[in-house]
Amino acid sequence: MSTPAADNLELFSQSAFEQLQFLREYAGVLLDPYPAPEVIGHLYNSSQSLAESTAQFGLPLFSEIAGKLAHLFQY
């Protein structure tokens, strides 16, 4: 039997893993002279979501780094 806290932690872990995986795979697009806007948008959304979720789980340094990364993709 799982608890709500354990379920939330599992959901957070799975989501964070997927977002980090996407960021790792596609961050190289920044080396392209004309990166696809939809990929940049998805990178922004992933990093912003990661910043928000890590803040909710009490990981302020991780949240700050992800937020700065989102800021980079915003521009």
Summary of the structure (lengths in Angstrom):
residues: 75
radius of gyration: 13.8
end to end distance: 45.2
largest distance: 51.3
contacts: 182
relative contact order: 0.13
helix: 84%
strand: 0%
